[in-house]
Amino acid sequence: MTRGIWDRETIALLLLACLMPLGLTWLWFGGAEAAGRLVLALVVSGLWHLVFMIARAQLPSFAGALTALAVAMLAPQDLGVIRLVLGISFGSVMAELVFGGWGRNVLNPATVTLAFLGFGFPAAPWPEMVLPVAWAAIPAAVLGVTFGLLPLRVMTGAALVLLAAWGAGQGSLPPELARALPMAGIVLVLLVCDPVASATTRPGRWLNGALYGGLVVLFATGWDGAAPAQIAVSAALFASLAAPAFDEAAITLWRARRRKHLG
């Protein structure tokens, strides 16, 4: 992730700046409680980066702030400090730092943290987002795509699947799916479109986004009692797990076509 001024930290800082419309809107409506969750997530993530800097001479990264923002916004509520610290520690260490830091990880650490907290403490309620926060994901996505940080094909693939669901419903969406869409858009920007953990090949990105959109539709219509955040985070986890397979399939197909063309 280094090319001239485009090193890892430049990308992380620019991505953080692109997400500011979303983060600031959430803080505005969330108030002191939201600010407290964000501070806690920043402190825990920063401490683990410091530990790995001392233990393995691994430079800390501003990417930890990206993880902290996503976790603070999407983590289940009423967990208490200890459980939240445990979840952030697990996700930051096991999904990012042990691989050498952001840029070498396979899964988004925030996705792993949220999945860990959701599966580990299923009784905890998931957060609800007011509609203006979901609207704020749009300028964040536009900025990310403009700077070449967020993959447009992933977003378009997800949008096409949701559009197909709308068409299949003859111009309307099931109420459960319509309720999940705002949160699905937020998770798409924060987690699924991670430039490190999402697919990197062109066909892979289309498939990555389409799988996420398809899982959102499936979970929203078939998972009774699931909260919108739970639906979106679960879809993001499975879509992220499939991203390397999509890239591998795309590369294998390209090699086969090239071998056939060149003999």
N, C-alpha and C positions, 0 to 999 in steps of 0.2 A: 504494500500500500504506500509506495514511495515513488514519486515522479516529480522532480523539481520541488516546488513549494507544496505539492500535494502529498504530504506525508500523513501518517496516521492521525496525528493530533490536529492538523488543519482540517481534515475531513470530519473528525469528531466535533470540533468547534463549530464548523459550518452547519453540520447536521443539528447540533444543539440550537443554533440560531434559527434554523428553519422551523424547529418545533416550538419556538417561543410563543407564537400566536395561540397554539393549543395549550401549552403549559400555563401561560399567564391568564388565559380565560378560565381555566380550571381553578387556579388559585383565587381568582376574583370571586367566583361563585362558591368555592369551598371554604374560604376564610381561614381562620386560625388553625382549624383542625387539619385542613389540607396542607398548610404550611408546615405544621408540626410533623406530619407524615413524610413530607419531602425532606425536611432537615434530618430526620432520623435515617432515612434511606441514603442520603448523601454521606452522612457520617459513617455508617456501617460499610458502605461500598468503598469510601475513601480509606478507612482503616485497613480493609483487606488488601487494597492496592499497596498501601504502605508496608504491610507485612510481607508481601511478595517482593517488594523492592528491596527490603532488608535481607530476606532469606534467599532470594534467587537473583538479585541484581536486575530485576524486571521493572522497567520504567513504568510508573503509574500513567494512567490515561484519563483524559476528559471523557472517554466513553463511559466511565463509571457514573457520570452524571446522567447520561442517557438511560442507563439501567435504573437509576434511582427515580427519575421522573416517571418512567413507565410503571414501576412497582408502586410508587406512591399513588398514582392515579387509579390503578386497576386492582390492587391487592384487596382481598376480602377484608371486611371491616370487623371491628370488635375482637381482634386477635390478641391485643395486648402487645406490649413492647417486646417481650421475650420471644414470642412466636414469630413476630415480624422480623426480628433480628436473625432468628434461626433460618427463616426462609430466604432472606436476602443473602445471608452468608452461604447457604447451600448453592443458590443460583450463581452468585458471583464467583465462587471458588470452583465448583464442579463444572460449570458450563463455560467459563471464560479463562480464569487465571491459571488453572492447571495446564491449559493448552498453550500458554505463552502470552495471553492477553488478547485484547480485541484485535481482530484481523486474522487470528488463527483459530478462533472458536468455530464450532459447527452449528451450535444452536444459540439463539439470543439468550443471554443470561436472565433477562427479565421474563421471558417466556417460561424458562425452567423454574424460576422463583415462583411465578404465579401458579404454574401447574402443581408445584410442590405444596404450596399453601392451600390450593383448592382441593387437592386429593387428600392432603394430610389432615385438614380441618374442614370437613364437608358441611358442618353445621354453621360455619361462619357466613354471614350474609355478604353477597357481592355488592359492590357499589353501583349506584345508579347515577347516570350523567344527565344533567339538564341539557336541553336541545342546543343552546348556544355553544356549549363545549364541543358538541359534535360538528356544528357548523365551522368551528375554528380549525377543525382538522383539514378543511379544504384549502385555506391559504398555506397551511403547513405543507400539505402535499404538493401544491403548486410551486412553492419555494424549493422544496427538495428535488422535484423533477427539473426545475429550471437550472439548478446548480449541478445537475447530473448525479445527485446523491441517492435519490429514491428511484427504483425501477418502475418506469411508466407501464411496461408490459405486465408486470404483476398486478398493478392496479386495474389495468384494462381487462385482464383476464378475469379478475374477480367481478368487475362491473358487468361483463358480458354474461356471466352465469346468472347474476341477479336479474339482469334484463330479460334473460330467457325465462326465469321463474315468473317474472311479471307478465311476460307474454303468455306463458302457459296458464296463468290465472285469468286470462282474457282482460288484461288491463288493471288487475288488482293483485295485491299480495295478501297471503294469509295474515291474520292479525298478529300471530306470534312472530312471523318473519319481519313484518313491518316494525314491530316493537324492538327487535334485535338489530335492525339496520344501523341506527346511530352509533351504537357501541361497536358494531362490526367495522364501521368506517374508522373509528378511533384506533382500534386494534390493528387494522390494516396499515395505518401510517406508523404507529409506534413499534409494532412487533414484526408483522409479516414482511414489510418492505425494508427491513434491516439490510443495508448494503453488504454486510458480511454473511449473514445467515440465510438470505434468500438465494434462489437459483441465480446463476451467472450467465448461462447460455440463453440465447434468444428463445428457442422452443421451451427450455426449462422454465423461463420466467412466465411465459404464457400459461403453462401447465400448473406452475406453482400458484399463480393467482386464481386460476380456474378451480383448482382443488380447494383452496380456501373458501371461495364463494360457494362451491358446491357443499362443503361441510357446514357452512353457516346455514344454508337452506335446509340441509338434512337435520341438523341438530335443532334448529328453531321449530321445525314442523313435527319432529318425532321425539323430542326429549321433553317429556312432561315435567313441568315445575322448574326447569333450568332458567337461571337468570341470564339476561343478555350478555353480561360480561363473562359469565361462565361458558356460554355458547361460543363467544368470539375467541376467548383464550384457548379453549379446547381445540377449536378449528385451527388456530394459529400454530399450536403445538404439532398437530398431525401434518399440517402443510409444511412446516419447517423440517420435520423428520423426513419428508418425501423429497425435499429440494435436492439433496445430493444424488438421489436416484434419478431424478429428472435430468440433471446435468450429465450424469454418466450415460444415460440412454441417448441423449442428444449427441454427445461426443462419439459414442459407438456408431450411431447412424451416420454421422459425418465421415468417420473413418471408413466405413463400409462403402459409402458413395464415392469417396475419393479413391479408394482402392479399385473400385470398379471402373472409374473414369480413367485412371492412369495405368490400369492393368496390373 
